């Protein structure tokens, strides 16, 4: 497995692969790999001839009071894990290589970024779409794999790719969970043992909502109220949002449809966690 840190060297490598007729799959990450990341990498290996994993803690998508400084970083460990997951190359640029002094351009997707995490984290998705646009230009993939845990991010990137006419197939990989149902996240490392127990409420309420939907509850407002009440039964859980939206358009679905997804964000202490689940359709 190769490691490249220079954007120009990355583009040169990718062009060599293209000339050789190889299909490139990109898995964008911020590092701190866990089994969820590795599942994306292994899935990508089945879709392309070459797998590139980008490893870049993108400062543009962090707010001023968020966890940029303490976000977990362990490059040697990440490289070892990626090598065991059929990755051909890790692209790990420095911040000043991705955003040279004087950079003025930002990429923005409107409307889809106005709700859910976009409403709570101003500027976050401008950072996401800007770095993804740069990665697509630098790496030139034909396929890109993202996790479905970041529901809004996936919808935004699909819109970005469509609107800018990139010939990149966007693959959404199912949420990867621990044995007890907790969605895998690099931020789970912040949780205390008690906090981790409280975090299991996310998966429990998704299952509860699915059961209610399966037995005939179709009113989204009634269901979100029930879900919120169940989350608040644990005093350690602070609800950021509970919403039922269309999985692609992210608009509210007052009456449940097959595209209705329960989207959740909560704080456990200072740790913000997100999760989601379709209500009437198998994942």
matplotlib code that plots the C-alpha trace (Angstrom):
import matplotlib.pyplot as plt

x = [0.0, 1.2, 1.0, 0.8, 0.7, 1.0, -2.2, -0.2, 1.5, -2.0, -3.3, -0.3, -0.9, -4.6, -3.9, -1.5, -4.2, -6.7, -4.2, -3.9, -7.7, -8.1, -11.3, -10.6, -12.9, -12.5, -13.4, -13.2, -12.4, -11.0, -9.1, -9.4, -10.5, -12.9, -14.7, -17.2, -14.5, -13.0, -16.3, -16.5, -12.9, -13.6, -16.9, -15.0, -12.5, -15.3, -16.3, -13.1, -9.5, -7.9, -9.0, -7.9, -8.7, -8.3, -7.4, -7.8, -9.2, -10.9, -10.9, -13.6, -16.3, -15.7, -17.3, -15.3, -16.5, -16.3, -13.7, -11.1, -8.2, -9.0, -10.4, -8.6, -5.6, -3.3, -1.8, 0.4, -2.5, -4.8, -2.2, -1.9, -5.7, -6.1, -3.4, -5.4, -8.6, -7.4, -6.6, -4.1, -3.2, -3.9, -3.9, -3.1, -2.5, -1.6, -4.0, -1.9, -1.6, -5.4, -6.0, -3.0, -2.7, -5.0, -7.7, -11.0, -13.4, -16.1, -18.6, -22.2, -25.3, -28.4, -31.7, -30.5, -28.1, -30.8, -32.2, -31.0, -27.2, -27.0, -29.2, -27.2, -23.7, -23.6, -21.0, -20.4, -21.7, -19.9, -16.7, -17.9, -18.8, -15.7, -13.3, -15.3, -15.1, -11.4, -11.0, -13.0, -10.8, -7.5, -8.2, -10.6, -12.5, -15.3, -16.8, -17.0, -18.3, -19.8, -21.6, -25.3, -24.9, -24.3, -27.7, -27.6, -24.0, -24.9, -27.9, -25.8, -23.0, -25.3, -26.8, -23.4, -22.3, -25.4, -25.4, -21.7, -21.9, -19.2, -19.1, -18.8, -21.1, -22.0, -22.5, -24.2, -23.0, -25.4, -24.7, -22.2, -23.1, -21.5, -23.1, -25.3, -26.6, -24.5, -23.6, -19.8, -18.3, -14.8, -16.4, -17.6, -14.1, -15.2, -17.9, -17.6, -18.8, -22.0, -22.3, -21.9, -24.9, -26.9, -26.0, -27.7, -31.0, -30.5, -30.8, -33.5, -35.8, -35.2, -36.3, -39.3, -40.3, -40.1, -42.3, -44.8, -44.8, -45.2, -48.3, -50.0, -48.7, -48.3, -48.4, -44.9, -45.6, -47.1, -44.2, -41.5, -43.1, -43.0, -39.4, -38.4, -40.2, -38.4, -35.0, -35.6, -36.3, -32.5, -31.3, -27.9, -29.4, -29.9, -31.8, -30.5, -33.2, -35.7, -37.0, -38.7, -37.7, -37.5, -34.2, -33.1, -34.9, -34.6, -38.0, -40.5, -42.9, -46.0, -47.4, -44.9, -43.8, -41.2, -38.7, -39.3, -36.3, -36.0, -33.0, -31.6, -28.9, -28.2, -25.6, -24.2, -22.3, -20.3, -20.3, -22.7, -23.9, -26.1, -28.1, -30.9, -33.1, -35.7, -39.1, -41.0, -38.2, -35.5, -32.0]
y = [0.0, 3.5, 6.7, 10.0, 13.4, 15.8, 16.6, 16.9, 13.5, 12.1, 13.4, 12.0, 8.6, 8.7, 9.7, 6.8, 4.5, 6.0, 5.5, 1.9, 1.5, 1.1, 2.1, 4.1, 4.0, 6.7, 6.4, 9.9, 9.8, 11.9, 8.9, 7.3, 4.2, 1.7, -1.3, 1.0, 2.6, -0.8, -2.0, 0.9, 0.1, -3.6, -2.7, -0.3, -3.0, -5.0, -2.1, -1.0, -1.9, 0.5, 1.8, 5.2, 6.3, 10.0, 10.7, 14.4, 16.1, 18.9, 22.2, 23.8, 21.5, 22.2, 25.1, 27.3, 25.4, 21.9, 19.2, 19.9, 20.2, 17.0, 14.9, 11.5, 11.1, 8.1, 7.8, 4.8, 2.8, 3.9, 3.0, -0.5, -1.0, 0.3, -2.0, -4.9, -3.8, -4.1, -0.4, 0.5, 4.0, 6.4, 10.1, 12.1, 15.7, 18.5, 21.3, 23.8, 21.5, 21.3, 25.0, 27.0, 30.5, 32.8, 30.1, 31.9, 29.3, 27.4, 25.0, 25.2, 23.1, 25.1, 23.9, 20.4, 21.9, 24.1, 21.5, 18.7, 19.0, 21.9, 24.1, 23.2, 23.5, 26.6, 26.3, 22.6, 21.4, 24.1, 22.6, 19.1, 19.9, 22.0, 19.2, 16.5, 18.7, 19.0, 15.3, 14.4, 16.7, 15.5, 11.8, 11.5, 8.5, 6.7, 5.5, 7.0, 5.2, 7.0, 5.7, 6.1, 7.1, 10.6, 10.7, 14.4, 14.3, 11.5, 13.4, 16.5, 14.8, 13.0, 16.4, 18.0, 15.2, 15.5, 19.3, 19.5, 16.7, 14.6, 11.1, 9.6, 6.9, 7.6, 4.5, 4.6, 1.8, 0.6, 1.8, -0.5, -1.1, -2.6, -5.9, -4.0, -1.7, 1.5, 3.0, 3.0, 6.5, 7.9, 10.1, 7.1, 7.1, 10.3, 8.4, 7.3, 3.8, 5.3, 7.6, 4.7, 2.9, 6.1, 6.2, 2.9, 4.8, 5.9, 2.5, 1.5, 4.3, 3.6, 0.0, 1.4, 3.7, 0.9, -1.3, 1.5, 2.1, -1.6, -1.7, 1.2, 4.5, 6.7, 10.2, 11.5, 14.2, 11.7, 9.3, 12.0, 13.1, 9.5, 9.1, 12.3, 11.4, 8.0, 9.6, 12.1, 9.3, 9.1, 12.4, 11.9, 12.4, 15.9, 15.9, 18.1, 17.0, 14.2, 14.4, 12.2, 13.2, 11.9, 10.0, 11.8, 15.2, 15.7, 17.4, 16.4, 13.6, 14.3, 10.9, 8.0, 6.7, 4.1, 6.9, 8.1, 8.0, 8.8, 11.1, 11.7, 13.8, 13.9, 15.0, 12.6, 14.9, 17.0, 14.3, 14.8, 11.6, 11.0, 8.0, 7.2, 4.5, 3.9, 3.2, 1.2, -0.2, -2.7, -1.1]
z = [0.0, -0.9, 1.0, -0.8, 0.9, -2.1, -4.1, -7.3, -6.7, -6.0, -9.3, -11.2, -9.7, -10.5, -14.1, -14.5, -13.3, -15.8, -18.6, -17.6, -17.8, -14.0, -12.1, -8.9, -5.9, -3.3, 0.4, 2.0, 5.7, 8.6, 10.0, 13.4, 11.7, 13.1, 11.7, 10.0, 7.9, 7.1, 5.8, 3.4, 2.2, 1.7, -0.1, -2.4, -3.2, -4.8, -7.0, -8.5, -9.5, -7.2, -3.8, -2.5, 1.0, 1.8, 5.4, 6.1, 9.2, 7.4, 9.4, 7.2, 8.5, 12.2, 14.0, 16.4, 19.5, 18.0, 18.5, 15.7, 18.1, 20.0, 17.1, 17.4, 15.1, 14.8, 11.3, 11.9, 13.2, 10.4, 7.8, 9.3, 9.3, 5.7, 4.4, 5.8, 4.1, 0.5, 0.2, -2.6, -1.5, 1.4, 0.5, 3.6, 2.7, 5.1, 5.7, 3.8, 0.9, 0.6, 1.4, 0.3, 1.6, -0.3, -1.1, -1.5, -3.0, -1.2, -2.7, -1.4, -1.9, -1.0, 0.6, 1.5, 4.0, 5.8, 8.1, 10.5, 11.2, 8.7, 10.9, 14.0, 12.5, 10.4, 7.6, 8.3, 4.9, 3.0, 4.4, 3.5, -0.1, -0.6, 0.5, -1.4, -4.6, -4.2, -3.5, -6.6, -8.7, -7.2, -7.2, -10.2, -8.9, -10.8, -7.6, -4.1, -1.0, 2.0, 5.1, 5.5, 9.2, 7.9, 6.2, 5.3, 4.1, 1.7, 0.3, -0.1, -1.9, -4.2, -5.1, -5.5, -7.8, -9.9, -10.2, -11.1, -13.7, -12.1, -13.5, -10.1, -8.8, -5.1, -3.0, 0.4, 2.6, 5.4, 8.9, 10.7, 14.3, 17.4, 18.6, 21.0, 18.2, 18.8, 15.4, 15.0, 15.1, 15.7, 18.4, 20.4, 22.0, 23.9, 25.7, 29.3, 30.1, 31.5, 28.5, 26.1, 27.9, 27.4, 23.7, 23.1, 23.4, 19.8, 18.3, 20.8, 19.7, 16.0, 16.6, 18.6, 15.8, 13.3, 15.5, 15.8, 12.0, 11.4, 13.6, 11.7, 13.2, 10.1, 11.7, 11.8, 14.4, 16.8, 16.2, 16.7, 19.9, 21.2, 20.2, 21.9, 25.1, 25.2, 24.6, 27.4, 29.9, 30.3, 32.0, 30.4, 26.9, 25.6, 22.3, 19.5, 17.0, 16.2, 12.7, 10.1, 6.6, 3.1, 2.8, -0.3, -0.3, 3.5, 3.6, 6.3, 5.5, 7.7, 6.7, 6.6, 3.2, 2.2, 2.0, 5.5, 7.7, 11.4, 11.9, 15.3, 16.9, 20.7, 23.1, 25.7, 27.9, 25.4, 22.7, 19.8, 18.2, 15.1, 13.9, 11.6, 10.2, 7.5, 9.1, 6.5, 4.3, 5.1, 5.2]

ax = plt.figure().add_subplot(projection="3d")
ax.plot(x, y, z, "-o")
ax.set_aspect("equal")
plt.show()
